[in-house]
Amino acid sequence: MKRILFLLFIAGLSLQGHAQGELNNKFTPIPAKNPEVKEVIPPKEIAPKVNPPAVVEKPDPLKIDPQELFKDPNLYKRDTSTDGYRRNQYLGGFKTTSFTSTVRFRDAAFVDGDKIKVYLNDKVIEPEISLDGEFKGFKVNLIPGINKIDFEALNEGFAAPNTAQFEVYDDKGTVIEASQWNVGTGYKATIILYKE
């Protein structure tokens, strides 16, 4: 009987040994006391969309509408152009840094007795000039900003219209503008010099 009990005892132990979880072949790691801290990657920072400030553009003083320029009936005769020259003529606006400017002019066609009156900023500076084949001129002291020069046709000579070739120079003798006008009696040809 001792032998049977002994065999039962051994069989029970062997069954007990197979039931234990430690004898499992799978490896399970033991967690560390101080677990590793995973590096946290911050989210990408997106810069706010910044629009540059709107550039305030200074109005160009030389962008002149001839209709606006010639609308004052006290300064300019109304256009009645049916033949193309009975109107005021805008000859353009030009920038310069010079302190003085020289304006020269002569009859553009054949010499027929054309006469003009010259204004600077609506003030008469030459009351009557007869145009001939040779250049005549005058010097203008420019003020900062707009300097408006008007050439008024006092007559049309023997052959209409009043025609002239003109040249505008800066104080170094460089040509700023050269052109012609063709206007009827009482009408004006206007050029603007903007001193910067």
C-alpha positions as CSV (number, residue, x, y, z in Angstrom):
1,M,0.0,0.0,0.0
2,K,2.8,2.3,0.6
3,R,3.8,1.8,-2.9
4,I,0.4,2.8,-4.3
5,L,0.3,5.9,-2.1
6,F,3.7,6.7,-3.2
7,L,2.8,6.3,-6.9
8,L,-0.3,8.4,-6.4
9,F,1.7,11.1,-4.7
10,I,4.3,11.2,-7.6
11,A,1.5,11.2,-10.2
12,G,-0.2,14.1,-8.4
13,L,3.0,16.1,-8.3
14,S,3.6,15.5,-11.9
15,L,0.1,16.7,-12.8
16,Q,0.7,19.7,-10.5
17,G,3.9,20.5,-12.3
18,H,2.1,20.6,-15.7
19,A,-0.6,22.9,-14.4
20,Q,1.9,25.6,-13.3
21,G,2.0,28.8,-15.5
22,E,5.7,29.4,-14.9
23,L,6.7,26.5,-17.0
24,N,5.3,28.1,-20.0
25,N,7.8,28.6,-22.9
26,K,6.5,32.1,-23.8
27,F,8.7,35.0,-22.6
28,T,7.0,37.8,-20.8
29,P,9.3,40.7,-19.9
30,I,9.2,42.3,-16.5
31,P,8.3,45.9,-16.7
32,A,11.1,48.3,-15.5
33,K,10.6,50.5,-12.5
34,N,11.3,53.7,-14.5
35,P,9.6,53.1,-17.9
36,E,11.2,54.9,-20.9
37,V,9.5,58.1,-21.8
38,K,8.7,58.2,-25.4
39,E,9.7,61.4,-27.2
40,V,6.6,63.4,-28.0
41,I,6.9,65.2,-31.3
42,P,5.0,68.5,-31.2
43,P,2.6,69.2,-34.0
44,K,4.0,71.3,-36.8
45,E,3.5,75.0,-36.2
46,I,1.8,76.6,-39.1
47,A,2.5,80.3,-39.3
48,P,-0.6,82.5,-39.7
49,K,-1.1,83.8,-43.2
50,V,0.1,87.3,-43.2
51,N,-0.9,89.6,-46.0
52,P,1.5,92.4,-46.6
53,P,-0.1,95.8,-46.0
54,A,-1.8,97.2,-49.0
55,V,0.5,99.7,-50.8
56,V,-1.1,103.0,-51.0
57,E,-0.1,104.3,-54.4
58,K,0.4,108.0,-54.6
59,P,-1.6,109.4,-57.5
60,D,0.6,110.4,-60.4
61,P,0.4,114.1,-60.7
62,L,1.0,113.8,-64.5
63,K,-2.1,111.6,-65.1
64,I,-4.2,114.5,-66.2
65,D,-7.5,114.3,-68.0
66,P,-7.5,117.0,-70.7
67,Q,-11.3,117.4,-70.2
68,E,-10.7,118.3,-66.5
69,L,-7.8,120.5,-67.4
70,F,-9.7,122.6,-70.0
71,K,-13.1,122.7,-68.2
72,D,-12.7,126.2,-66.6
73,P,-14.3,128.6,-69.1
74,N,-12.5,131.6,-67.5
75,L,-9.1,130.1,-68.5
76,Y,-9.9,128.1,-71.7
77,K,-12.1,128.7,-74.7
78,R,-14.7,126.0,-75.3
79,D,-13.9,123.5,-78.0
80,T,-15.9,123.9,-81.2
81,S,-13.8,121.6,-83.3
82,T,-15.3,120.7,-86.6
83,D,-12.0,121.0,-88.4
84,G,-9.7,119.5,-85.8
85,Y,-7.8,122.6,-84.6
86,R,-10.5,124.7,-83.0
87,R,-9.8,123.1,-79.6
88,N,-7.4,123.3,-76.8
89,Q,-4.4,120.9,-77.1
90,Y,-2.8,119.0,-74.2
91,L,0.9,118.4,-75.1
92,G,1.7,116.2,-72.1
93,G,3.2,116.2,-68.7
94,F,6.9,115.6,-67.8
95,K,8.9,115.2,-64.6
96,T,12.1,117.0,-64.0
97,T,14.5,117.7,-61.1
98,S,15.9,120.9,-62.5
99,F,15.3,124.3,-61.0
100,T,14.9,126.1,-64.3
101,S,13.6,125.1,-67.7
102,T,14.1,126.7,-71.1
103,V,11.2,126.8,-73.5
104,R,12.0,127.5,-77.2
105,F,9.6,127.7,-80.1
106,R,9.3,128.8,-83.8
107,D,6.7,128.7,-86.5
108,A,6.4,125.0,-87.6
109,A,5.0,125.6,-91.1
110,F,5.9,128.5,-93.3
111,V,6.3,131.9,-91.6
112,D,2.8,133.5,-91.9
113,G,2.6,135.9,-89.0
114,D,1.4,133.6,-86.1
115,K,1.4,135.3,-82.7
116,I,1.1,133.7,-79.2
117,K,0.7,134.7,-75.6
118,V,2.5,132.6,-72.9
119,Y,1.2,131.8,-69.4
120,L,3.0,130.1,-66.5
121,N,0.5,128.8,-63.9
122,D,-2.3,131.0,-65.4
123,K,-0.2,134.2,-65.2
124,V,1.0,136.0,-68.3
125,I,4.7,135.9,-68.7
126,E,5.0,136.9,-72.4
127,P,2.0,139.1,-73.6
128,E,2.8,138.8,-77.4
129,I,5.4,136.9,-79.4
130,S,5.5,136.8,-83.2
131,L,6.7,133.4,-84.4
132,D,9.2,133.3,-87.2
133,G,11.6,130.7,-88.7
134,E,14.2,131.0,-85.9
135,F,13.8,129.6,-82.4
136,K,12.9,132.1,-79.7
137,G,12.5,131.3,-76.0
138,F,12.5,132.1,-72.4
139,K,13.6,130.6,-69.1
140,V,11.2,129.5,-66.4
141,N,12.1,129.2,-62.7
142,L,10.3,126.0,-61.7
143,I,8.5,125.7,-58.4
144,P,8.2,122.3,-56.6
145,G,5.1,120.5,-58.0
146,I,3.1,121.4,-61.1
147,N,4.3,124.1,-63.5
148,K,1.7,124.6,-66.2
149,I,2.7,126.4,-69.4
150,D,0.0,127.6,-71.8
151,F,0.6,128.9,-75.3
152,E,-2.4,130.9,-76.5
153,A,-2.9,131.5,-80.2
154,L,-3.5,135.2,-80.7
155,N,-4.1,134.7,-84.4
156,E,-3.7,132.1,-87.1
157,G,-1.5,134.2,-89.5
158,F,-2.2,133.9,-93.2
159,A,-2.8,130.2,-93.1
160,A,-4.8,128.5,-90.4
161,P,-4.1,127.1,-87.8
162,N,-1.6,128.7,-85.5
163,T,1.3,126.2,-85.8
164,A,4.5,126.0,-83.8
165,Q,7.3,123.7,-83.0
166,F,8.5,123.8,-79.4
167,E,11.3,122.4,-77.3
168,V,11.6,122.2,-73.6
169,Y,15.1,121.8,-72.0
170,D,16.2,121.2,-68.4
171,D,18.9,123.3,-66.7
172,K,21.6,121.0,-68.1
173,G,20.5,121.5,-71.7
174,T,18.8,118.1,-72.0
175,V,15.6,118.0,-74.1
176,I,12.6,117.2,-71.9
177,E,10.1,117.4,-74.7
178,A,9.9,118.5,-78.3
179,S,6.7,118.6,-80.3
180,Q,4.2,120.8,-82.2
181,W,0.9,122.5,-81.6
182,N,-1.9,123.3,-84.1
183,V,-4.5,125.5,-82.5
184,G,-7.1,128.0,-83.6
185,T,-7.3,131.7,-82.5
186,G,-8.1,131.9,-78.7
187,Y,-7.3,128.3,-78.0
188,K,-4.3,127.1,-75.9
189,A,-1.7,124.4,-76.1
190,T,-0.7,123.3,-72.6
191,I,2.4,121.5,-71.3
192,I,3.0,120.5,-67.7
193,L,6.4,120.2,-66.0
194,Y,6.4,118.5,-62.7
195,K,9.4,119.5,-60.5
196,E,10.2,116.6,-58.2
